[in-house]
Amino acid sequence: MRCSGFLQFSVNLVAATVATASASASSNNNNNSPRQVSCDAATFASLLPATAKVERVEYVSAGSSFGEPGFDLMYPIPPTNLPELCAVIIAVASSLVSVYRFGIFLPAEWNGRFLAVGNGGFGGGINWLDMGAGVRHGFAVISTDTGHNSTTGDVSWALNHPEMKIDWGWRSLHGSVVLGKTLVTSYYAKPIGHSYYSGCSTGGRQGLKEVQISPGSFDGVLVGAPAWYTTHLNTWVCKIASYNWPAEDPKHIEWQTLPLIADEVIRQCDGADGVTDGIVSSPELCNINWDSLRCSNGSTAVSDFAASSNCLNDDQIGTLQNVYNGYVVDTTGEQVMPGFLPGAENQLYTVLNYSESSPYGVGYVRYMVLDDPLFLATQYNDTILQLAEQFDPGNSTADDYNLAKFRDQGGKMILYHGAADGLVPATAGTLYYNRAVDATSQGNVTAARDFFRRLEIPGMHHCGMTSVNAPWAFGGASQAATLGNDTYSVPGFADAKHDILLALIDWVENGVPVDQVIATTWNNSTIPSSGVLRQRPICTYPLTARWDGVGNVDEATSWSCSSDSNEPSSVPHSAGAHAYMNPFSLIVDVFRIFI
């Protein structure tokens, strides 16, 4: 049974849940003045079940740093400029052969709230950077290492280790939340006012999964670019290798050509939203003219690209079309995973241009599905999809669409996705949202908006950043970490209008629904001190940002969220779904911040 592991684990932690049963009072009603309590192992050891132990406790003075730079392979860069806090690391035996760890930041000045932050890819490590950003807001923050220590694209730890797969799939986060709440409640000697979650990519999947198996864990959930359809996305990423390899095949597209293709797509599709600003803001309205990409071969070229040495032959155009079309089963023609949107080309190298296959694809098949380290991407066929669906390694796929229990307990959720995501297609986030609206609200988007809202960010890559100077920073998971290890929120704009996590808090605690959040980018898109370049409202579906036709297009005040949307009123639900991919493969391997 898919849920048997969860039920067994819940029994093991039943004692740890008792102390959190009353954690429903508003944080605004709590007296959250600093409490004089010892930051030492003895303070926490007596609260732990027999399967857990205190690994490390350390007092951190204001302005200091904390992390595991010599150990944590996924998040080796520790946050700096921390507030005064108590840092704790707990190790939990999740089975006879598996252990996960989680870290907690307990600030001296606590805002009465609990925050769990997610992870990225297949990486194992406590996400100290996102914890650092969260504690700067005053949260008591936790993060799990998902039961192993590895970089984002390393899946070898899973080989013949089904219990470790379960830890990565759901168990480590769930157990960390349950036990973490117990420790927080005891440390401050008062109940938690409200509980929140923030994660992107795998972190987005983790958040959805926790809501599905434990609807009462969080009052507010922020889900970014969720890799929720593990069985379909990761297998498709493996199959994508067959679209573009081997390199000597006429169908092969070099990674250097992708930005040039992106420029041509922008030329064709930029103005679909009525504003020519270098951003494809309405990719669903973009019908690519393939003749503008096809080599003219001596005839009159219909575009500069078609006349250039980088033009595409018919086989290469077929490669691009496969990526936009999604995972289509060879024998039936059924689409089981939606494809990437026009505008994502600048980041498609992550799935198209590994010499073998993306590790998020071939690694998943090798070590998660088949337990066969000798498997090659060239051996992929659609029967592997069937195996993945049958076993769902780690029970990681977050495909329960009925969120009624979460809704009925007053929970609020925001799902966001970059339209230019070249790692996890934005269409996958839309697919989950549509299925959840169908299952929970009988297809009524207006009713669903009472508890669940979705944003699509034009020009934003996977979880953050941009290649087209699009506003992208709005307080999403891991975004502050890309701006520096001493950064939190949106520098210069730490308020609910510009920070989606603060907007979520306002929705949960004050009943202020989130219709928009203002995104920011800078003259150097990752250096806030370079000065603001653009700000623009990102509207919750089905609202759409509209320029007033008069003001400066780079200023948020020139835009408003309108219900007059060009987006289709309904999205076909026959497409397969989405899974998890991972962070910027190349960039993340260096910085290990995203996903």
C-alpha positions as CSV (number, residue, x, y, z in Angstrom):
1,M,0.0,0.0,0.0
2,R,1.3,3.4,-0.9
3,C,0.5,5.0,2.5
4,S,1.5,2.2,4.8
5,G,4.9,3.7,5.5
6,F,3.4,7.0,6.5
7,L,0.9,5.3,8.9
8,Q,3.7,3.3,10.5
9,F,5.9,6.4,10.9
10,S,3.1,8.4,12.4
11,V,2.7,5.7,15.1
12,N,6.4,6.0,15.9
13,L,6.0,9.8,16.4
14,V,2.7,9.9,18.1
15,A,4.3,10.9,21.4
16,A,6.0,13.8,19.7
17,T,2.7,15.2,18.4
18,V,1.0,15.7,21.7
19,A,2.8,19.0,22.6
20,T,1.6,20.6,19.3
21,A,-2.1,19.7,19.5
22,S,-3.1,23.2,20.6
23,A,-1.0,25.1,18.1
24,S,-3.8,27.0,16.5
25,A,-3.9,30.3,18.2
26,S,-3.1,33.5,16.3
27,S,0.5,34.6,16.5
28,N,-0.8,38.1,16.9
29,N,-2.3,37.1,20.3
30,N,0.9,35.6,21.6
31,N,3.3,37.3,24.0
32,N,6.5,36.5,22.1
33,S,9.1,38.4,24.2
34,P,12.4,36.6,24.5
35,R,12.4,33.7,27.0
36,Q,15.5,33.0,29.1
37,V,16.1,29.3,28.3
38,S,19.3,27.2,28.0
39,C,20.6,26.6,24.5
40,D,22.1,23.3,25.3
41,A,21.6,19.6,24.5
42,A,19.8,18.9,27.8
43,T,17.0,21.4,26.9
44,F,16.0,19.2,23.9
45,A,17.1,15.6,24.7
46,S,14.3,14.8,27.1
47,L,11.7,15.8,24.4
48,L,12.9,13.3,21.8
49,P,11.5,9.9,21.1
50,A,13.9,6.9,21.5
51,T,14.6,6.9,17.7
52,A,16.0,10.5,17.8
53,K,19.1,12.1,19.3
54,V,20.6,15.6,19.7
55,E,23.5,15.9,17.4
56,R,24.5,19.5,17.9
57,V,23.3,22.6,19.8
58,E,25.0,26.0,19.5
59,Y,24.3,29.5,20.7
60,V,24.6,32.0,17.8
61,S,25.2,35.6,18.6
62,A,23.7,38.4,16.6
63,G,25.6,39.1,13.4
64,S,27.2,35.6,13.3
65,S,27.0,32.6,10.9
66,F,25.9,29.0,11.3
67,G,26.0,26.0,8.9
68,E,28.0,23.0,7.9
69,P,30.4,24.3,5.3
70,G,32.8,21.3,5.6
71,F,30.0,18.7,5.5
72,D,26.8,19.8,3.7
73,L,27.4,19.0,0.1
74,M,24.1,20.5,-1.1
75,Y,24.2,23.7,0.9
76,P,27.9,24.3,1.8
77,I,27.5,28.1,2.0
78,P,26.3,29.1,5.5
79,P,24.0,32.1,6.1
80,T,25.6,35.2,7.7
81,N,24.4,38.2,9.7
82,L,22.0,36.0,11.6
83,P,20.0,37.3,14.5
84,E,20.6,36.0,18.0
85,L,19.4,32.4,18.0
86,C,19.8,28.8,19.2
87,A,20.8,26.4,16.4
88,V,20.0,22.7,16.8
89,I,20.6,19.6,14.8
90,I,18.6,16.5,15.4
91,A,19.2,13.0,14.0
92,V,16.2,10.6,13.6
93,A,16.4,6.9,12.8
94,S,13.5,6.5,10.3
95,S,14.1,2.7,10.0
96,L,16.6,0.1,11.0
97,V,18.8,1.2,8.0
98,S,18.1,4.9,7.5
99,V,18.6,8.1,9.3
100,Y,17.6,11.7,8.5
101,R,18.7,14.9,10.1
102,F,17.1,18.3,10.5
103,G,18.2,21.7,11.7
104,I,16.3,24.3,13.7
105,F,16.9,28.0,14.1
106,L,15.2,29.3,17.3
107,P,15.5,33.1,17.3
108,A,15.7,35.0,20.6
109,E,13.1,37.3,19.3
110,W,10.4,34.9,18.0
111,N,7.4,36.1,16.0
112,G,5.3,33.1,17.2
113,R,5.4,31.4,13.8
114,F,6.9,28.2,12.5
115,L,8.4,27.8,9.0
116,A,9.6,24.7,7.2
117,V,11.7,25.2,4.1
118,G,12.2,22.7,1.3
119,N,15.1,21.2,-0.5
120,G,16.3,20.8,-4.1
121,G,16.7,18.1,-6.7
122,F,18.0,14.8,-5.3
123,G,20.4,16.7,-3.1
124,G,20.8,15.8,0.6
125,G,21.7,18.5,3.1
126,I,20.1,20.9,5.5
127,N,19.1,24.1,3.7
128,W,20.8,26.5,6.0
129,L,20.6,29.4,3.5
130,D,16.8,29.4,3.3
131,M,16.6,28.9,7.1
132,G,18.8,32.0,7.4
133,A,16.4,34.0,5.3
134,G,13.4,32.7,7.3
135,V,14.8,33.4,10.7
136,R,15.5,37.0,9.7
137,H,11.8,37.4,9.6
138,G,11.5,36.0,13.1
139,F,10.3,32.5,12.3
140,A,11.4,29.4,14.2
141,V,12.7,27.6,11.1
142,I,13.4,23.9,10.2
143,S,14.9,22.1,7.3
144,T,15.7,18.4,6.7
145,D,18.6,16.8,4.9
146,T,16.1,14.4,3.3
147,G,18.1,11.4,4.7
148,H,21.4,11.7,2.9
149,N,24.3,14.0,2.0
150,S,24.8,14.7,-1.7
151,T,24.8,17.3,-4.4
152,T,21.7,18.0,-6.4
153,G,22.1,15.7,-9.3
154,D,23.7,12.8,-7.4
155,V,21.2,10.0,-7.1
156,S,23.6,7.2,-6.4
157,W,22.8,7.2,-2.7
158,A,19.4,5.6,-3.6
159,L,20.8,2.5,-5.1
160,N,19.1,-0.5,-3.4
161,H,18.1,1.7,-0.5
162,P,14.3,1.8,-0.4
163,E,14.1,3.3,3.0
164,M,16.3,6.2,2.0
165,K,14.1,6.7,-1.0
166,I,11.1,7.0,1.4
167,D,13.0,9.6,3.5
168,W,13.6,11.7,0.3
169,G,10.1,11.1,-0.9
170,W,8.2,12.4,2.1
171,R,9.2,10.9,5.5
172,S,12.1,13.2,6.4
173,L,10.1,16.4,6.0
174,H,7.0,15.0,7.7
175,G,9.0,13.7,10.7
176,S,11.0,16.9,10.9
177,V,7.8,19.0,11.0
178,V,6.1,16.9,13.7
179,L,9.2,16.7,15.9
180,G,10.3,20.3,15.1
181,K,7.0,21.7,16.3
182,T,7.4,19.8,19.6
183,L,10.8,21.3,20.2
184,V,9.7,24.8,19.2
185,T,6.6,24.7,21.5
186,S,8.7,23.4,24.5
187,Y,11.6,25.8,23.9
188,Y,9.3,28.9,24.0
189,A,6.8,27.4,26.5
190,K,3.9,28.5,24.3
191,P,2.0,27.2,21.4
192,I,2.9,28.1,17.8
193,G,0.6,30.7,16.4
194,H,0.7,29.8,12.7
195,S,2.8,27.3,10.7
196,Y,4.1,27.9,7.2
197,Y,6.0,26.2,4.4
198,S,8.1,27.5,1.6
199,G,9.9,25.5,-1.1
200,C,10.7,25.4,-4.8
201,S,11.2,22.5,-7.3
202,T,11.7,19.4,-5.2
203,G,10.9,21.8,-2.3
204,G,7.6,22.6,-4.1
205,R,6.9,18.9,-4.4
206,Q,7.7,18.3,-0.7
207,G,5.2,21.0,0.3
208,L,2.4,19.6,-1.8
209,K,3.1,16.1,-0.5
210,E,3.0,17.2,3.1
211,V,-0.3,18.9,2.6
212,Q,-1.7,15.8,0.9
213,I,-0.6,13.3,3.7
214,S,-1.0,15.7,6.7
215,P,-3.4,18.5,5.9
216,G,-3.0,20.1,9.3
217,S,0.8,20.5,9.2
218,F,0.6,24.1,7.8
219,D,-1.7,27.0,7.8
220,G,0.0,28.6,4.7
221,V,1.9,26.9,2.0
222,L,4.1,28.5,-0.6
223,V,4.8,26.1,-3.5
224,G,7.3,27.1,-6.2
225,A,7.8,25.3,-9.5
226,P,6.7,22.0,-7.9
227,A,8.2,18.8,-9.2
228,W,5.1,17.0,-8.1
229,Y,4.8,14.4,-10.9
230,T,8.1,12.5,-10.2
231,T,7.1,9.4,-12.1
232,H,6.4,11.3,-15.3
233,L,8.7,14.3,-15.3
234,N,11.9,12.4,-14.4
235,T,11.3,9.7,-16.9
236,W,10.5,12.3,-19.6
237,V,13.8,14.1,-18.8
238,C,15.6,10.8,-19.5
239,K,13.7,10.3,-22.7
240,I,14.5,13.9,-23.8
241,A,18.0,12.7,-24.4
242,S,16.8,10.7,-27.4
243,Y,15.4,13.9,-29.0
244,N,18.8,15.6,-29.2
245,W,21.5,12.9,-29.1
246,P,23.9,11.6,-30.4
247,A,25.7,14.8,-31.3
248,E,26.5,13.7,-34.9
249,D,22.8,13.2,-35.6
250,P,21.2,15.9,-37.9
251,K,18.6,16.5,-35.2
252,H,21.2,17.7,-32.6
253,I,21.0,21.3,-31.3
254,E,24.1,22.7,-29.7
255,W,23.7,24.5,-26.4
256,Q,25.2,27.7,-27.9
257,T,22.3,27.9,-30.3
258,L,19.6,27.9,-27.7
259,P,20.0,31.6,-26.7
260,L,19.8,32.5,-30.4
261,I,16.6,30.5,-30.8
262,A,15.3,32.3,-27.7
263,D,15.9,35.6,-29.3
264,E,13.9,34.6,-32.4
265,V,11.0,33.3,-30.2
266,I,11.0,36.6,-28.3
267,R,10.9,38.5,-31.6
268,Q,7.9,36.5,-32.7
269,C,6.0,36.4,-29.4
270,D,7.0,39.4,-27.3
271,G,4.1,41.6,-28.4
272,A,1.4,39.1,-27.8
273,D,0.5,40.8,-24.5
274,G,0.4,44.2,-26.2
275,V,3.7,45.4,-24.8
276,T,7.1,45.0,-26.6
277,D,9.5,44.8,-23.8
278,G,11.7,41.8,-24.6
279,I,9.6,39.5,-22.4
280,V,7.3,36.7,-23.6
281,S,4.5,37.5,-21.1
282,S,1.7,35.5,-22.9
283,P,3.5,32.3,-24.0
284,E,0.2,30.5,-24.3
285,L,-0.6,32.9,-27.2
286,C,2.6,32.3,-29.0
287,N,2.3,30.2,-32.2
288,I,5.9,29.8,-33.4
289,N,6.5,30.4,-37.1
290,W,8.8,27.5,-37.8
291,D,9.8,28.9,-41.2
292,S,11.5,31.8,-39.3
293,L,13.7,29.2,-37.7
294,R,14.2,27.0,-40.7
295,C,17.3,27.5,-43.0
296,S,16.3,29.4,-46.1
297,N,18.8,27.4,-48.2
298,G,19.1,30.1,-50.8
299,S,15.5,31.1,-51.0
300,T,14.2,34.4,-49.5
301,A,14.7,34.2,-45.8
302,V,11.7,35.1,-43.6
303,S,13.9,36.2,-40.7
304,D,17.5,37.1,-39.9
305,F,17.7,33.8,-38.0
306,A,16.7,31.8,-41.0
307,A,19.4,33.4,-43.0
308,S,22.1,32.9,-40.4
309,S,24.5,30.1,-39.9
310,N,22.6,29.1,-36.8
311,C,19.4,28.3,-38.7
312,L,17.8,24.9,-38.1
313,N,17.1,22.0,-40.4
314,D,13.9,20.1,-40.3
315,D,15.2,17.5,-37.9
316,Q,16.4,20.1,-35.4
317,I,13.0,21.8,-35.6
318,G,11.5,18.4,-34.8
319,T,13.7,18.3,-31.7
320,L,12.3,21.6,-30.5
321,Q,8.8,20.6,-31.2
322,N,9.2,17.4,-29.1
323,V,10.3,19.6,-26.2
324,Y,7.3,21.9,-26.5
325,N,4.9,18.9,-27.0
326,G,5.9,17.1,-23.8
327,Y,6.1,13.4,-23.1
328,V,4.1,11.6,-25.8
329,V,4.0,7.8,-25.5
330,D,5.3,6.3,-28.7
331,T,2.8,3.5,-29.1
332,T,-0.4,5.4,-28.2
333,G,0.3,9.1,-28.9
334,E,-1.0,10.0,-25.4
335,Q,0.6,13.0,-23.8
336,V,1.5,12.1,-20.3
337,M,3.6,15.1,-19.4
338,P,3.1,18.7,-20.7
339,G,5.9,20.4,-22.5
340,F,7.9,23.6,-22.0
341,L,6.5,27.0,-23.0
342,P,7.9,29.3,-25.7
343,G,10.3,31.6,-23.9
344,A,12.1,28.8,-21.9
345,E,14.8,28.2,-24.5
346,N,17.6,30.0,-22.6
347,Q,17.4,27.3,-19.9
348,L,16.6,24.2,-22.0
349,Y,20.3,23.3,-22.1
350,T,19.7,21.6,-18.7
351,V,17.5,19.0,-20.3
352,L,18.8,18.9,-23.8
353,N,22.6,19.2,-23.6
354,Y,24.1,16.7,-21.3
355,S,26.3,14.4,-23.3
356,E,24.4,11.4,-22.0
357,S,21.2,12.6,-20.3
358,S,20.3,15.0,-17.5
359,P,21.2,13.3,-14.2
360,Y,17.7,14.2,-13.0
361,G,16.4,11.8,-15.7
362,V,18.9,9.0,-16.1
363,G,19.9,9.1,-12.4
364,Y,16.2,8.7,-11.5
365,V,15.8,5.7,-13.7
366,R,19.1,4.1,-12.7
367,Y,19.0,4.5,-9.0
368,M,15.3,5.1,-8.1
369,V,13.3,3.0,-10.6
370,L,15.6,0.1,-11.8
371,D,18.3,0.0,-9.1
372,D,20.7,-0.6,-12.1
373,P,23.8,1.6,-12.2
374,L,24.6,0.3,-15.6
375,F,21.5,1.6,-17.3
376,L,22.1,3.9,-20.2
377,A,19.8,6.6,-21.5
378,T,19.9,5.0,-24.9
379,Q,18.1,2.0,-23.4
380,Y,15.1,4.1,-22.4
381,N,11.7,3.0,-23.6
382,D,8.2,3.8,-22.4
383,T,7.9,0.6,-20.3
384,I,10.1,2.4,-17.8
385,L,7.4,4.9,-17.4
386,Q,5.0,2.1,-16.5
387,L,7.5,0.8,-13.9
388,A,7.9,4.2,-12.4
389,E,4.1,4.6,-12.1
390,Q,3.8,1.1,-10.6
391,F,6.4,1.5,-7.9
392,D,6.7,5.3,-7.5
393,P,10.0,5.0,-5.6
394,G,9.8,6.7,-2.2
395,N,6.1,7.4,-2.7
396,S,7.4,10.8,-3.8
397,T,4.8,11.7,-6.5
398,A,2.4,14.3,-5.0
399,D,-0.6,13.5,-7.2
400,D,-3.5,13.7,-4.7
401,Y,-5.6,16.6,-6.1
402,N,-8.3,16.7,-3.5
403,L,-7.3,19.4,-1.0
404,A,-10.6,19.6,0.8
405,K,-9.2,18.7,4.2
406,F,-6.6,21.3,3.9
407,R,-9.1,23.9,2.7
408,D,-11.6,23.0,5.4
409,Q,-9.0,23.5,8.1
410,G,-8.5,27.0,6.9
411,G,-5.3,26.4,5.0
412,K,-4.1,28.7,2.2
413,M,-1.8,27.8,-0.6
414,I,0.0,29.8,-3.3
415,L,1.6,28.0,-6.3
416,Y,4.0,30.0,-8.5
417,H,6.0,29.1,-11.5
418,G,8.3,30.9,-13.9
419,A,6.9,30.9,-17.5
420,A,10.5,30.6,-18.8
421,D,11.3,27.6,-16.6
422,G,13.6,25.3,-18.6
423,L,13.8,22.7,-15.9
424,V,10.3,22.0,-14.7
425,P,7.7,23.1,-17.3
426,A,5.4,25.9,-16.1
427,T,2.6,23.8,-17.7
428,A,3.1,21.2,-15.0
429,G,2.3,23.7,-12.3
430,T,-0.8,24.7,-14.2
431,L,-1.8,21.1,-14.6
432,Y,-1.7,20.4,-10.9
433,Y,-3.6,23.5,-10.2
434,N,-6.3,22.7,-12.7
435,R,-6.7,19.1,-11.4
436,A,-6.9,20.4,-7.8
437,V,-9.6,22.9,-8.8
438,D,-11.5,20.1,-10.4
439,A,-11.1,17.7,-7.5
440,T,-11.6,20.1,-4.7
441,S,-13.9,22.8,-6.1
442,Q,-15.7,21.0,-9.0
443,G,-13.8,23.1,-11.5
444,N,-14.9,26.4,-10.0
445,V,-11.8,28.6,-10.1
446,T,-13.6,31.4,-8.2
447,A,-14.4,29.0,-5.3
448,A,-10.9,27.6,-5.4
449,R,-9.4,31.0,-5.0
450,D,-10.8,31.2,-1.5
451,F,-7.9,28.9,-0.5
452,F,-5.6,28.2,-3.5
453,R,-4.1,30.7,-5.9
454,R,-1.6,30.4,-8.8
455,L,0.9,32.9,-10.3
456,E,2.9,32.6,-13.5
457,I,5.9,34.9,-13.7
458,P,6.8,36.0,-17.2
459,G,10.5,35.6,-18.1
460,M,11.5,33.9,-14.9
461,H,13.6,30.7,-15.0
462,H,13.4,27.8,-12.6
463,C,12.6,29.2,-9.1
464,G,14.2,32.6,-9.9
465,M,16.4,34.7,-12.1
466,T,16.0,35.7,-15.7
467,S,17.8,36.0,-19.0
468,V,15.5,38.8,-20.4
469,N,15.6,41.4,-17.6
470,A,12.2,40.3,-16.4
471,P,11.1,41.2,-12.8
472,W,11.7,37.9,-10.9
473,A,12.4,38.5,-7.2
474,F,9.3,38.4,-4.9
475,G,10.4,36.5,-1.9
476,G,10.1,33.0,-3.4
477,A,12.0,30.1,-1.9
478,S,15.8,30.3,-2.4
479,Q,15.5,33.6,-4.2
480,A,17.2,35.5,-1.4
481,A,20.0,33.0,-1.4
482,T,20.9,33.9,-5.0
483,L,21.3,37.5,-3.9
484,G,23.8,36.7,-1.1
485,N,24.2,34.6,2.0
486,D,23.2,37.5,4.2
487,T,20.0,38.4,2.3
488,Y,16.4,37.9,3.1
489,S,13.0,38.9,1.6
490,V,13.4,41.3,-1.4
491,P,16.2,43.9,-0.5
492,G,14.6,47.3,-0.1
493,F,11.1,45.9,-0.4
494,A,10.5,43.6,2.6
495,D,6.7,44.1,2.8
496,A,3.6,42.1,1.8
497,K,3.3,44.0,-1.5
498,H,6.6,42.7,-2.7
499,D,7.3,39.5,-0.7
500,I,4.9,36.6,-1.4
501,L,5.6,34.9,1.9
502,L,4.6,38.0,3.8
503,A,1.5,38.3,1.5
504,L,0.7,34.7,2.4
505,I,0.9,35.5,6.1
506,D,-1.4,38.5,5.6
507,W,-3.9,36.2,3.8
508,V,-3.8,33.5,6.5
509,E,-3.8,35.7,9.6
510,N,-5.7,38.8,8.4
511,G,-7.9,37.5,5.6
512,V,-6.3,39.7,2.9
513,P,-6.5,37.7,-0.3
514,V,-3.4,37.7,-2.6
515,D,-4.4,39.2,-5.9
516,Q,-0.9,40.2,-6.9
517,V,2.7,40.6,-5.7
518,I,5.2,43.1,-7.2
519,A,8.3,41.4,-8.6
520,T,11.6,43.2,-8.9
521,T,14.7,43.0,-11.0
522,W,17.8,45.2,-10.9
523,N,20.3,46.6,-13.4
524,N,22.4,43.6,-12.6
525,S,19.6,41.1,-12.0
526,T,21.3,39.5,-9.0
527,I,22.9,42.6,-7.4
528,P,20.3,44.8,-5.7
529,S,22.8,47.6,-5.1
530,S,23.0,48.1,-8.8
531,G,19.6,49.8,-8.7
532,V,16.0,48.8,-9.6
533,L,15.6,48.2,-13.3
534,R,12.0,47.0,-13.4
535,Q,9.1,46.2,-11.2
536,R,5.8,44.7,-12.3
537,P,2.8,43.1,-10.6
538,I,2.4,39.4,-10.9
539,C,-1.3,38.6,-10.8
540,T,-3.0,35.5,-9.4
541,Y,-4.9,33.5,-12.0
542,P,-7.1,34.3,-13.8
543,L,-6.1,37.9,-13.4
544,T,-3.5,39.3,-15.9
545,A,-1.2,42.2,-15.7
546,R,-2.2,45.0,-18.1
547,W,-0.2,48.1,-18.9
548,D,-2.2,51.4,-18.7
549,G,-0.8,52.5,-22.1
550,V,0.6,55.7,-20.7
551,G,3.1,55.2,-17.8
552,N,6.6,53.8,-17.8
553,V,6.4,50.1,-18.5
554,D,9.2,49.5,-16.0
555,E,7.2,50.8,-13.1
556,A,4.7,48.8,-11.2
557,T,2.3,51.7,-11.0
558,S,1.8,51.6,-14.8
559,W,0.2,48.2,-14.5
560,S,-2.8,46.7,-12.9
561,C,-4.3,43.2,-12.6
562,S,-7.3,42.8,-14.8
563,S,-9.8,40.0,-15.3
564,D,-9.7,40.7,-19.0
565,S,-7.3,37.9,-19.7
566,N,-6.1,36.4,-23.0
567,E,-5.6,33.1,-21.3
568,P,-8.0,30.4,-22.2
569,S,-10.8,29.9,-19.7
570,S,-10.0,26.3,-19.3
571,V,-6.9,24.2,-19.8
572,P,-7.1,20.7,-21.3
573,H,-6.6,18.1,-18.5
574,S,-5.7,15.2,-20.8
575,A,-2.0,16.1,-20.6
576,G,0.1,14.1,-18.2
577,A,1.6,15.9,-15.3
578,H,4.8,17.1,-13.9
579,A,7.5,15.8,-11.8
580,Y,10.5,17.0,-10.2
581,M,13.5,18.1,-12.0
582,N,16.0,20.1,-10.2
583,P,17.9,23.3,-10.0
584,F,20.2,24.8,-12.5
585,S,22.3,21.8,-13.2
586,L,25.5,23.6,-14.0
587,I,24.8,26.7,-11.8
588,V,23.5,24.6,-8.9
589,D,26.5,22.3,-8.9
590,V,28.6,25.4,-8.3
591,F,26.5,27.3,-5.8
592,R,24.0,24.6,-4.7
593,I,21.4,27.1,-3.8
594,F,18.4,26.2,-5.9
595,I,16.3,23.2,-5.8
